[in-house]
Amino acid sequence: MKVGIEVSKGYLRLRFPRALFNENQKYLSLNLTDTLENQVAAEIQARRIELDTLAGFFDPTLAKYKIQR
């Protein structure tokens, strides 16, 4: 399952596959502006979530995936 990266109002957010949330669309705002450096951070976070999903460690509360500054 692929986690997408989107820009909304100049900020990056992650878009989760509907299969993770009973076919409901879920987003996680990263509170990072859309810069090249922050896009890399978002990409790393998206891949980390995908790995957690495959390994069975996905946190459906999403608290684990908020980026700490």
N, CA, C and O atoms as a GROMACS GRO file, in nm:
protein
  276
    1MET      N    1   0.084  -0.118   0.000
    1MET     CA    2   0.000   0.000   0.000
    1MET      C    3   0.088   0.124   0.000
    1MET      O    4   0.178   0.138   0.083
    2LYS      N    5   0.063   0.211  -0.092
    2LYS     CA    6   0.145   0.331  -0.108
    2LYS      C    7   0.084   0.450  -0.036
    2LYS      O    8  -0.034   0.479  -0.051
    3VAL      N    9   0.167   0.518   0.041
    3VAL     CA   10   0.128   0.642   0.108
    3VAL      C   11   0.169   0.756   0.014
    3VAL      O   12   0.284   0.766  -0.028
    4GLY      N   13   0.073   0.842  -0.017
    4GLY     CA   14   0.100   0.952  -0.108
    4GLY      C   15   0.140   1.078  -0.034
    4GLY      O   16   0.112   1.095   0.084
    5ILE      N   17   0.209   1.166  -0.108
    5ILE     CA   18   0.248   1.296  -0.054
    5ILE      C   19   0.179   1.402  -0.138
    5ILE      O   20   0.186   1.400  -0.261
    6GLU      N   21   0.113   1.495  -0.071
    6GLU     CA   22   0.039   1.601  -0.139
    6GLU      C   23   0.075   1.736  -0.080
    6GLU      O   24   0.128   1.746   0.031
    7VAL      N   25   0.045   1.840  -0.157
    7VAL     CA   26   0.060   1.977  -0.108
    7VAL      C   27  -0.080   2.036  -0.094
    7VAL      O   28  -0.159   2.033  -0.189
    8SER      N   29  -0.110   2.088   0.023
    8SER     CA   30  -0.238   2.152   0.048
    8SER      C   31  -0.212   2.288   0.112
    8SER      O   32  -0.158   2.297   0.222
    9LYS      N   33  -0.250   2.392   0.041
    9LYS     CA   34  -0.232   2.530   0.091
    9LYS      C   35  -0.087   2.559   0.126
    9LYS      O   36  -0.059   2.630   0.223
   10GLY      N   37   0.006   2.504   0.048
   10GLY     CA   38   0.147   2.529   0.068
   10GLY      C   39   0.216   2.440   0.170
   10GLY      O   40   0.336   2.456   0.194
   11TYR      N   41   0.143   2.347   0.229
   11TYR     CA   42   0.199   2.257   0.330
   11TYR      C   43   0.189   2.112   0.283
   11TYR      O   44   0.098   2.076   0.208
   12LEU      N   45   0.284   2.032   0.326
   12LEU     CA   46   0.287   1.890   0.288
   12LEU      C   47   0.197   1.809   0.380
   12LEU      O   48   0.186   1.834   0.500
   13ARG      N   49   0.132   1.710   0.319
   13ARG     CA   50   0.052   1.616   0.396
   13ARG      C   51   0.066   1.479   0.334
   13ARG      O   52   0.099   1.465   0.217
   14LEU      N   53   0.038   1.377   0.415
   14LEU     CA   54   0.040   1.239   0.368
   14LEU      C   55  -0.102   1.192   0.345
   14LEU      O   56  -0.192   1.221   0.423
   15ARG      N   57  -0.122   1.118   0.235
   15ARG     CA   58  -0.252   1.061   0.202
   15ARG      C   59  -0.242   0.910   0.218
   15ARG      O   60  -0.159   0.845   0.153
   16PHE      N   61  -0.324   0.854   0.305
   16PHE     CA   62  -0.319   0.712   0.335
   16PHE      C   63  -0.411   0.632   0.243
   16PHE      O   64  -0.514   0.683   0.198
   17PRO      N   65  -0.374   0.508   0.216
   17PRO     CA   66  -0.463   0.422   0.138
   17PRO      C   67  -0.594   0.401   0.213
   17PRO      O   68  -0.596   0.383   0.335
   18ARG      N   69  -0.702   0.403   0.140
   18ARG     CA   70  -0.835   0.386   0.201
   18ARG      C   71  -0.848   0.252   0.274
   18ARG      O   72  -0.923   0.241   0.371
   19ALA      N   73  -0.776   0.153   0.229
   19ALA     CA   74  -0.785   0.020   0.291
   19ALA      C   75  -0.743   0.021   0.438
   19ALA      O   76  -0.785  -0.066   0.514
   20LEU      N   77  -0.663   0.117   0.478
   20LEU     CA   78  -0.618   0.123   0.617
   20LEU      C   79  -0.724   0.179   0.711
   20LEU      O   80  -0.718   0.158   0.832
   21PHE      N   81  -0.823   0.250   0.654
   21PHE     CA   82  -0.923   0.316   0.738
   21PHE      C   83  -1.065   0.287   0.691
   21PHE      O   84  -1.145   0.379   0.671
   22ASN      N   85  -1.095   0.160   0.672
   22ASN     CA   86  -1.231   0.115   0.634
   22ASN      C   87  -1.287   0.194   0.516
   22ASN      O   88  -1.403   0.237   0.516
   23GLU      N   89  -1.202   0.211   0.414
   23GLU     CA   90  -1.240   0.279   0.289
   23GLU      C   91  -1.265   0.428   0.305
   23GLU      O   92  -1.315   0.492   0.212
   24ASN      N   93  -1.232   0.487   0.419
   24ASN     CA   94  -1.240   0.631   0.438
   24ASN      C   95  -1.105   0.694   0.404
   24ASN      O   96  -1.000   0.636   0.432
   25GLN      N   97  -1.108   0.811   0.343
   25GLN     CA   98  -0.983   0.880   0.310
   25GLN      C   99  -0.930   0.950   0.435
   25GLN      O  100  -1.003   1.019   0.505
   26LYS      N  101  -0.800   0.932   0.460
   26LYS     CA  102  -0.737   0.989   0.579
   26LYS      C  103  -0.609   1.059   0.537
   26LYS      O  104  -0.534   1.008   0.454
   27TYR      N  105  -0.583   1.176   0.596
   27TYR     CA  106  -0.464   1.254   0.569
   27TYR      C  107  -0.394   1.284   0.700
   27TYR      O  108  -0.456   1.286   0.807
   28LEU      N  109  -0.264   1.307   0.691
   28LEU     CA  110  -0.186   1.353   0.806
   28LEU      C  111  -0.107   1.475   0.762
   28LEU      O  112  -0.016   1.465   0.680
   29SER      N  113  -0.140   1.590   0.818
   29SER     CA  114  -0.066   1.711   0.788
   29SER      C  115   0.068   1.705   0.861
   29SER      O  116   0.073   1.676   0.980
   30LEU      N  117   0.174   1.733   0.789
   30LEU     CA  118   0.307   1.729   0.849
   30LEU      C  119   0.351   1.865   0.903
   30LEU      O  120   0.456   1.876   0.966
   31ASN      N  121   0.271   1.968   0.878
   31ASN     CA  122   0.305   2.104   0.920
   31ASN      C  123   0.442   2.148   0.869
   31ASN      O  124   0.516   2.218   0.938
   32LEU      N  125   0.475   2.105   0.747
   32LEU     CA  126   0.599   2.142   0.682
   32LEU      C  127   0.564   2.214   0.552
   32LEU      O  128   0.479   2.168   0.476
   33THR      N  129   0.630   2.327   0.527
   33THR     CA  130   0.606   2.396   0.402
   33THR      C  131   0.664   2.314   0.286
   33THR      O  132   0.750   2.228   0.307
   34ASP      N  133   0.618   2.342   0.167
   34ASP     CA  134   0.658   2.267   0.049
   34ASP      C  135   0.793   2.316  -0.002
   34ASP      O  136   0.801   2.400  -0.092
   35THR      N  137   0.900   2.261   0.057
   35THR     CA  138   1.036   2.289   0.012
   35THR      C  139   1.102   2.157  -0.024
   35THR      O  140   1.054   2.050   0.015
   36LEU      N  141   1.212   2.163  -0.096
   36LEU     CA  142   1.282   2.041  -0.135
   36LEU      C  143   1.325   1.959  -0.013
   36LEU      O  144   1.308   1.837  -0.010
   37GLU      N  145   1.380   2.026   0.086
   37GLU     CA  146   1.424   1.958   0.208
   37GLU      C  147   1.307   1.890   0.280
   37GLU      O  148   1.319   1.776   0.325
   38ASN      N  149   1.195   1.960   0.289
   38ASN     CA  150   1.078   1.903   0.356
   38ASN      C  151   1.013   1.792   0.274
   38ASN      O  152   0.954   1.700   0.330
   39GLN      N  153   1.024   1.799   0.142
   39GLN     CA  154   0.973   1.691   0.057
   39GLN      C  155   1.050   1.562   0.084
   39GLN      O  156   0.991   1.453   0.085
   40VAL      N  157   1.180   1.573   0.106
   40VAL     CA  158   1.261   1.456   0.139
   40VAL      C  159   1.217   1.398   0.273
   40VAL      O  160   1.204   1.276   0.288
   41ALA      N  161   1.194   1.485   0.372
   41ALA     CA  162   1.147   1.439   0.503
   41ALA      C  163   1.012   1.370   0.491
   41ALA      O  164   0.988   1.268   0.557
   42ALA      N  165   0.923   1.423   0.409
   42ALA     CA  166   0.791   1.363   0.389
   42ALA      C  167   0.804   1.227   0.321
   42ALA      O  168   0.734   1.132   0.357
   43GLU      N  169   0.894   1.218   0.224
   43GLU     CA  170   0.916   1.091   0.154
   43GLU      C  171   0.967   0.984   0.251
   43GLU      O  172   0.922   0.869   0.246
   44ILE      N  173   1.060   1.021   0.337
   44ILE     CA  174   1.112   0.927   0.436
   44ILE      C  175   1.000   0.880   0.528
   44ILE      O  176   0.989   0.761   0.559
   45GLN      N  177   0.918   0.973   0.572
   45GLN     CA  178   0.808   0.938   0.663
   45GLN      C  179   0.707   0.847   0.593
   45GLN      O  180   0.657   0.752   0.653
   46ALA      N  181   0.677   0.875   0.467
   46ALA     CA  182   0.582   0.792   0.392
   46ALA      C  183   0.634   0.650   0.378
   46ALA      O  184   0.558   0.554   0.395
   47ARG      N  185   0.762   0.634   0.348
   47ARG     CA  186   0.820   0.500   0.334
   47ARG      C  187   0.824   0.428   0.469
   47ARG      O  188   0.804   0.306   0.475
   48ARG      N  189   0.849   0.502   0.577
   48ARG     CA  190   0.848   0.442   0.711
   48ARG      C  191   0.710   0.386   0.744
   48ARG      O  192   0.698   0.277   0.801
   49ILE      N  193   0.607   0.459   0.707
   49ILE     CA  194   0.469   0.413   0.731
   49ILE      C  195   0.441   0.288   0.649
   49ILE      O  196   0.379   0.194   0.697
   50GLU      N  197   0.486   0.288   0.524
   50GLU     CA  198   0.466   0.170   0.439
   50GLU      C  199   0.536   0.048   0.498
   50GLU      O  200   0.480  -0.062   0.497
   51LEU      N  201   0.658   0.066   0.549
   51LEU     CA  202   0.729  -0.045   0.612
   51LEU      C  203   0.657  -0.094   0.738
   51LEU      O  204   0.646  -0.214   0.761
   52ASP      N  205   0.609  -0.001   0.819
   52ASP     CA  206   0.533  -0.039   0.939
   52ASP      C  207   0.409  -0.119   0.901
   52ASP      O  208   0.374  -0.215   0.968
   53THR      N  209   0.344  -0.079   0.794
   53THR     CA  210   0.223  -0.149   0.749
   53THR      C  211   0.258  -0.292   0.708
   53THR      O  212   0.188  -0.386   0.747
   54LEU      N  213   0.364  -0.307   0.631
   54LEU     CA  214   0.405  -0.441   0.587
   54LEU      C  215   0.448  -0.529   0.704
   54LEU      O  216   0.424  -0.650   0.704
   55ALA      N  217   0.513  -0.468   0.804
   55ALA     CA  218   0.564  -0.544   0.918
   55ALA      C  219   0.458  -0.568   1.026
   55ALA      O  220   0.483  -0.643   1.121
   56GLY      N  221   0.342  -0.505   1.012
   56GLY     CA  222   0.236  -0.524   1.111
   56GLY      C  223   0.246  -0.430   1.229
   56GLY      O  224   0.185  -0.456   1.333
   57PHE      N  225   0.320  -0.320   1.216
   57PHE     CA  226   0.338  -0.224   1.325
   57PHE      C  227   0.269  -0.091   1.300
   57PHE      O  228   0.301   0.008   1.366
   58PHE      N  229   0.176  -0.085   1.206
   58PHE     CA  230   0.110   0.040   1.172
   58PHE      C  231   0.031   0.093   1.291
   58PHE      O  232  -0.044   0.020   1.355
   59ASP      N  233   0.048   0.223   1.319
   59ASP     CA  234  -0.022   0.290   1.429
   59ASP      C  235  -0.142   0.365   1.372
   59ASP      O  236  -0.125   0.473   1.316
   60PRO      N  237  -0.263   0.311   1.385
   60PRO     CA  238  -0.381   0.376   1.326
   60PRO      C  239  -0.416   0.510   1.391
   60PRO      O  240  -0.496   0.585   1.334
   61THR      N  241  -0.359   0.542   1.507
   61THR     CA  242  -0.384   0.674   1.567
   61THR      C  243  -0.300   0.781   1.497
   61THR      O  244  -0.327   0.900   1.511
   62LEU      N  245  -0.199   0.739   1.423
   62LEU     CA  246  -0.107   0.824   1.348
   62LEU      C  247  -0.014   0.908   1.436
   62LEU      O  248   0.067   0.985   1.384
   63ALA      N  249  -0.023   0.894   1.567
   63ALA     CA  250   0.062   0.971   1.658
   63ALA      C  251   0.210   0.942   1.634
   63ALA      O  252   0.294   1.031   1.648
   64LYS      N  253   0.241   0.820   1.600
   64LYS     CA  254   0.379   0.778   1.577
   64LYS      C  255   0.442   0.847   1.456
   64LYS      O  256   0.564   0.855   1.446
   65TYR      N  257   0.360   0.896   1.365
   65TYR     CA  258   0.408   0.946   1.237
   65TYR      C  259   0.416   1.098   1.224
   65TYR      O  260   0.452   1.149   1.119
   66LYS      N  261   0.382   1.168   1.331
   66LYS     CA  262   0.394   1.314   1.327
   66LYS      C  263   0.542   1.350   1.336
   66LYS      O  264   0.615   1.297   1.419
   67ILE      N  265   0.584   1.440   1.250
   67ILE     CA  266   0.725   1.479   1.248
   67ILE      C  267   0.750   1.580   1.359
   67ILE      O  268   0.681   1.681   1.372
   68GLN      N  269   0.850   1.550   1.440
   68GLN     CA  270   0.891   1.638   1.549
   68GLN      C  271   0.998   1.732   1.499
   68GLN      O  272   1.095   1.688   1.437
   69ARG      N  273   0.983   1.860   1.523
   69ARG     CA  274   1.083   1.958   1.478
   69ARG      C  275   1.188   1.977   1.582
   69ARG      O  276   1.281   2.056   1.561
   0.00000   0.00000   0.00000
